[in-house]
């Protein structure tokens, strides 16, 4: 992915992602922004035979008010999954987030998202969700917003073996009112359950994120909607946990909705989803 925004600051992001046999994965991200402030982030992540993973991050930010978050995460053997994010923001208000995610043999899955927003109060939400087989899955998101105030939220969520699912939301707000929240939910093996929430708010009113979960399995369908709202000076944390049983397969969609004034935490069990 090559992604760039222009004037007054430019952002370019390049991801090279390759997988090789039997189970090596390397992902390299070079992301830099230029003028009036420069930010460069480079990640070199390589794995070598048959299942070792090393990750190195060099990241630097510069004036006047930049925020960067980088995560290097890798898992090993027998199928390896590595996800690396280089994310940097530059002045006056551009935000870019890049995710390089790759999995290697026997089954490979890669998902890459480049997303950036600009001017004058920016909010970005990025979701990467993937499932792999036979056992390990990891997903990492780094997101940050810049200008006036900066907020970054990072979630690392991975599940393995054959039917466990957990979803965690880290949501933080900062004054005067930029907020980003990102969830990566991934599951692996026979029955998969994924829950993904992306919601963001911007000045002066708030936008809430909605989770719509439908459960399908012989003859049951449950849908639950959770609304989260934000006010400029409140810091909140919401946790959603989902329990899955091998016979249930769930699909989840995430979308943004109109402003709301309530905050709800949804808890999903194997048979029923409720919202309080």
For each residue, the residues with C-beta under 8 A, 3 or more apart:
1: 13 14 15 98 112 113 114
2: 12 13 14 114
3: 11 12 13 96 98 114 115 116
4: 10 11 12 13
5: 9 10 11 94 96 116 118
6: 10
7: 10
8: 35 36 92
9: 5 33 34 35 36 37 90 91 92 94
10: 4 5 6 7 33 34 35
11: 3 4 5 31 32 33 90 94 96 116
12: 2 3 4 31 32 33
13: 1 2 3 4 29 30 31 86 96 98 114 116
14: 1 2 29 30 31
15: 1 27 28 29 98 100 112 114
16: 27 28 29
17: 26 27 28 100 102 110 112
18: 25 26 27 102
19: 24 25 26 102 103 104 105 108 110
20: 24 25 26 104
21: 24 105
22: 49 50 105
23: 47 50 51 77 78 79 80 104 105 106
24: 19 20 21 46 47 48 49 80 104
25: 18 19 20 45 47 53 74 80 81 82 102 103 104
26: 17 18 19 20 45 46 47
27: 15 16 17 18 43 45 82 83 84 100 101 102
28: 15 16 17 42 43 44 45 100
29: 13 14 15 16 41 42 43 84 85 86 98 100
30: 13 14 40 41 42 86
31: 11 12 13 14 39 40 41 42 86 87 88 96 98
32: 11 12 38 39 40 41 88
33: 9 10 11 12 37 38 39 40 88 89 90 94 96
34: 9 10 38 90
35: 8 9 10 38
36: 8 9 64 91 92
37: 9 33 62 63 64 66 90 91
38: 32 33 34 35 62 90
39: 31 32 33 60 61 62 66 68 88 89 90
40: 30 31 32 33 59 60 88
41: 29 30 31 32 57 58 59 60 68 70 86 87 88
42: 28 29 30 31 57 58 59 86
43: 27 28 29 55 56 57 58 59 70 72 84 85 86 100
44: 28 55 56
45: 25 26 27 28 53 54 55 56 72 74 82 84
46: 24 26 53 54
47: 23 24 25 26 51 52 53 54 74 76 80 82 104
48: 24 52 54
49: 22 24 52
50: 22 23 77
51: 23 47 76 77 78 80
52: 47 48 49 76
53: 25 45 46 47 74 75 76 80 82
54: 45 46 47 48 74
55: 43 44 45 72 73 74 82 84
56: 43 44 45 72
57: 41 42 43 70 72 84 86
58: 41 42 43
59: 40 41 42 43 68 70 86 88
60: 39 40 41
61: 39 66 67 68 88
62: 37 38 39 66
63: 37 66 91
64: 36 37 91
65: 91 146 147 150
66: 37 39 61 62 63 88 89 90 91 146
67: 61 88 89 144 145 146 150 152
68: 39 41 59 61 87 88 89 144
69: 85 87 142 143 144 152 154
70: 41 43 57 59 84 85 86 87 142
71: 83 84 85 140 141 142 154 156
72: 43 45 55 56 57 84
73: 55 82 83 84 138 140 156
74: 25 45 47 53 54 55 80 81 82 83 138
75: 53 80 81 82 136 138 158
76: 47 51 52 53 80
77: 23 50 51 80
78: 23 51 134 135
79: 23 103 104 105 106 107 132 133 134 135 136
80: 23 24 25 47 51 53 74 75 76 77 103 104 136
81: 25 74 75 101 102 103 104 132 136 137 138 158
82: 25 27 45 47 53 55 73 74 75 101 102 103 138
83: 27 71 73 74 99 100 101 102 128 138 139 140
84: 27 29 43 45 55 57 70 71 72 73 100 101 140
85: 29 43 69 70 71 97 98 99 100 140 141 142
86: 13 29 30 31 41 42 43 57 59 70 98 100 142
87: 31 41 68 69 70 96 97 98 142 143 144
88: 31 32 33 39 40 41 59 61 66 67 68 96
89: 33 39 66 67 68 94 95 96 144 145 146 150
90: 9 11 33 34 37 38 39 66 94 146
91: 9 36 37 63 64 65 66 94 146 147
92: 8 9 36 119 120 147
93: 118 119 120 121 122 146 147 148
94: 5 9 11 33 89 90 91 116 117 118 119 122 146
95: 89 116 117 118 122 124 144 145 146
96: 3 5 11 13 31 33 87 88 89 114 115 116
97: 85 87 113 114 115 116 124 126 141 142 143 144
98: 1 3 13 15 29 31 85 86 87 112 113 114
99: 83 85 111 112 113 114 126 128 140 141 142
100: 15 17 27 28 29 43 83 84 85 86 112
101: 27 81 82 83 84 109 110 111 112 128 130 139 140
102: 17 18 19 25 27 81 82 83 108 109 110
103: 19 25 79 80 81 82 107 108 109 110 130 132 137
104: 19 20 23 24 25 47 79 80 81 108
105: 19 21 22 23 79 108
106: 23 79 133 134
107: 79 103 132 133 134
108: 19 102 103 104 105 132
109: 101 102 103 130 131 132
110: 17 19 101 102 103 130
111: 99 101 128 129 130
112: 1 15 17 98 99 100 101 128
113: 1 97 98 99 126 127 128
114: 1 2 3 13 15 96 97 98 99
115: 3 96 97 124 126
116: 3 5 11 13 94 95 96 97 124
117: 94 95 122 123 124 145
118: 5 93 94 95 122
119: 92 93 94 122
120: 92 93 147
121: 93 147 148 176 177 178 202 203
122: 93 94 95 117 118 119 145 146 147 178 202
123: 117 145 178 179 180 200 201 202
124: 95 97 115 116 117 143 145 180 200
125: 143 180 181 182 198 199 200 209 256
126: 97 99 113 115 141 143 182 198
127: 113 141 182 183 184 196 198 254
128: 83 99 101 111 112 113 139 141 184
129: 111 139 184 185 186 194 196
130: 101 103 109 110 111 137 139 186
131: 109 137 186 187 188 192 194
132: 79 81 103 107 108 109 136 137 186 188
133: 79 106 107 188 189
134: 78 79 106 107 188 189
135: 78 79 160 161 188 189
136: 75 79 80 81 132 158 160 188
137: 81 103 130 131 132 158 159 160 186 187 188
138: 73 74 75 81 82 83 156 158 186
139: 83 101 128 129 130 156 157 158 184 185 186
140: 71 73 83 84 85 99 101 154 155 156 184
141: 71 85 97 99 126 127 128 154 155 182 183 184
142: 69 70 71 85 86 87 97 99 152 154
143: 69 87 97 124 125 126 152 153 154 180 182
144: 67 68 69 87 89 95 97 150 151 152 153 180
145: 67 89 95 117 122 123 124 150 151 152 178 179 180
146: 65 66 67 89 90 91 93 94 95 122 150
147: 65 91 92 93 120 121 122 150 178
148: 93 121 176 178
149: 174 175 176 177 178
150: 65 67 89 144 145 146 147 174 178
151: 144 145 172 173 174 178 179 180
152: 67 69 142 143 144 145 172 180
153: 143 144 170 171 172 180 181 182
154: 69 71 140 141 142 143 170 182
155: 140 141 168 169 170 182 183 184
156: 71 73 138 139 140 184
157: 139 166 167 168 183 184 185 186
158: 75 81 136 137 138 139 186
159: 137 164 165 166 186 187 188
160: 135 136 137 164 188 189
161: 135 164 188 189
162: 188 189 190 191 246
163: 187 189 190 191 193 244 245 246
164: 159 160 161 187 244
165: 159 185 187 192 193 194 195 242 243 244
166: 157 159 241 242
167: 157 183 185 195 196 197 240 241 242
168: 155 157 183 239 240 241
169: 155 181 183 197 237 238 239 240
170: 153 154 155 181 237
171: 153 179 181 199 228 230 236 237 238
172: 151 152 153 179 181 235 236 237
173: 151 177 178 179 201 230 231 232 233 234 235 236
174: 149 150 151 177 178 179 235
175: 149 232 233
176: 121 148 149 203 232
177: 121 149 173 174 201 202 203 204 206 230 231 232
178: 121 122 123 145 147 148 149 150 151 173 174 201 202 203
179: 123 145 151 171 172 173 174 200 201 202 230
180: 123 124 125 143 144 145 151 152 153 200
181: 125 153 169 170 171 172 197 198 199 200 209 228
182: 125 126 127 141 143 153 154 155 198
183: 127 141 155 157 167 168 169 195 196 197 198
184: 127 128 129 139 140 141 155 156 157 196
185: 129 139 157 165 167 194 195 196 252
186: 129 130 131 132 137 138 139 157 158 159 194
187: 131 137 159 163 164 165 192 193 194 244
188: 131 132 133 134 135 136 137 159 160 161 162 192
189: 133 134 135 160 161 162 163 192
190: 162 163 246
191: 162 163 244 245 246 247 248 249
192: 131 165 187 188 189 244 249 250
193: 163 165 187 242 244 248 249 250
194: 129 131 165 185 186 187 250 251 252
195: 165 167 183 185 211 213 240 242 250 252 268
196: 127 129 167 183 184 185 211 252 253 254
197: 167 169 181 183 209 211 226 240 254
198: 125 126 127 181 182 183 209 254 256
199: 125 171 181 207 208 209 210 228 256
200: 123 124 125 179 180 181 207 209 256
201: 123 173 177 178 179 205 206 207 208 229 230
202: 121 122 123 177 178 179 205 206 207
203: 121 176 177 178 232
204: 177 232
205: 201 202 259
206: 177 201 202 229 230 231 259 260
207: 199 200 201 202 256 257 258 259
208: 199 201 227 228 229 230 256 257 258 259 260
209: 125 181 197 198 199 200 227 228 254 255 256 257
210: 199 225 226 227 254 255 256 257
211: 195 196 197 224 225 226 240 252 254 266
212: 223 224 225 252 253 254 255
213: 195 222 223 224 250 252 266 268 273
214: 221 222 223 250 251 252
215: 220 221 222 248 250 273
216: 220 221 248 249 250 251
217: 220 247 248 249
218: 247
219:
220: 215 216 217 248 271
221: 214 215 216
222: 213 214 215 272 273
223: 212 213 214 273
224: 211 212 213 266 268 273 274 275
225: 210 211 212 266 275
226: 197 210 211 240 264 265 266 275
227: 208 209 210 257 260 262 263 264
228: 171 181 199 208 209 236 238 260 263 264
229: 201 206 208 259 260 261 262 263
230: 171 173 177 179 201 206 208 234 236
231: 173 177 206 234
232: 173 175 176 177 203 204
233: 173 175
234: 173 230 231
235: 172 173 174
236: 171 172 173 228 230 263
237: 169 170 171 172
238: 169 171 228 263 265
239: 168 169 265
240: 167 168 169 195 197 211 226 265 266 267 268
241: 166 167 168 267 268
242: 165 166 167 193 195 250 268
243: 165 268 269 270
244: 163 164 165 187 191 192 193 248 250 270
245: 163 191 248 270
246: 162 163 190 191
247: 191 217 218
248: 191 193 215 216 217 220 244 245 270
249: 191 192 193 216 217
250: 192 193 194 195 213 214 215 216 242 244
251: 194 214 216
252: 185 194 195 196 211 212 213 214
253: 196 212
254: 127 196 197 198 209 210 211 212
255: 209 210 212
256: 125 198 199 200 207 208 209 210
257: 207 208 209 210 227 260
258: 207 208
259: 205 206 207 208 229
260: 206 208 227 228 229 257
261: 229
262: 227 229
263: 227 228 229 236 238
264: 226 227 228 275 276
265: 226 238 239 240 275 276
266: 211 213 224 225 226 240 273 274 275 276
267: 240 241 273 274 276
268: 195 213 224 240 241 242 243 272 273
269: 243 272 273
270: 243 244 245 248
271: 220
272: 222 268 269
273: 213 215 222 223 224 266 267 268 269
274: 224 266 267
275: 224 225 226 264 265 266
276: 264 265 266 267
